């Protein structure tokens, strides 16, 4: 089993990763520190808004929450 994360940039482009559960906390912290402008969804729920506002959460979850990584990503740092 793995988690799906979706990083959404301010221009609405996105990156999907399949993340090992043992690496999820580190993956979230990495994204907050090094990808701080983009929002991050984990398994369909926003865990970090980046440059987006709290009011954008329903839109982000509606547009990107259904996406699933097809497999565990080789790299996601």
C-alpha positions in Angstrom: 0.0 0.0 0.0 1.1 3.6 -0.6 -0.3 7.1 -0.3 -1.1 9.3 -3.3 0.2 12.9 -3.0 -0.7 15.6 -5.4 1.3 18.9 -5.4 -0.6 21.7 -7.1 1.3 24.8 -8.3 -0.3 28.3 -8.5 -0.7 27.9 -12.3 -2.8 24.8 -11.5 -0.2 22.4 -12.9 0.4 19.4 -10.6 2.7 16.5 -9.8 1.5 13.1 -8.5 3.5 10.8 -6.4 3.0 7.4 -4.8 4.6 7.6 -1.4 5.5 4.8 1.0 3.7 5.2 4.3 7.1 5.1 6.2 8.2 8.2 4.1 4.9 10.2 4.2 5.8 12.5 7.1 9.2 13.3 5.6 7.6 13.8 2.2 5.1 16.3 3.7 7.8 18.2 5.5 10.0 18.3 2.4 7.2 19.8 0.4 6.5 22.4 3.1 10.1 23.4 3.1 11.2 23.1 -0.5 8.0 23.3 -2.4 6.4 25.8 -0.1 4.4 27.6 -2.8 2.4 24.6 -3.9 -0.6 23.0 -2.2 -0.2 19.4 -1.1 -3.0 16.8 -1.1 -2.6 13.4 0.5 -5.1 10.8 -0.5 -7.5 13.4 -1.7 -7.3 15.8 1.3 -5.4 19.1 1.5 -2.7 18.9 4.1 -0.9 22.1 3.1 -2.3 25.1 1.2 1.0 26.7 0.0 0.1 30.0 -1.7 -3.5 29.0 -1.9 -6.0 30.2 0.6 -8.2 28.2 3.0 -11.2 29.2 0.7 -9.5 27.3 -2.1 -9.5 23.9 -0.3 -12.9 22.7 -1.7 -11.8 23.6 -5.2 -8.4 21.8 -4.8 -10.0 18.7 -3.3 -12.7 18.7 -6.1 -10.3 19.1 -9.0 -7.4 16.9 -7.7 -8.8 14.8 -4.9 -9.8 11.9 -7.2 -6.3 11.5 -8.7 -4.4 8.3 -7.7 -0.8 7.4 -8.3 -0.6 4.3 -10.5 2.3 2.9 -8.5 4.9 3.8 -5.8 7.1 6.5 -7.1 10.8 5.8 -7.4 11.8 9.3 -6.2 9.7 11.9 -4.5 12.2 14.1 -2.6 
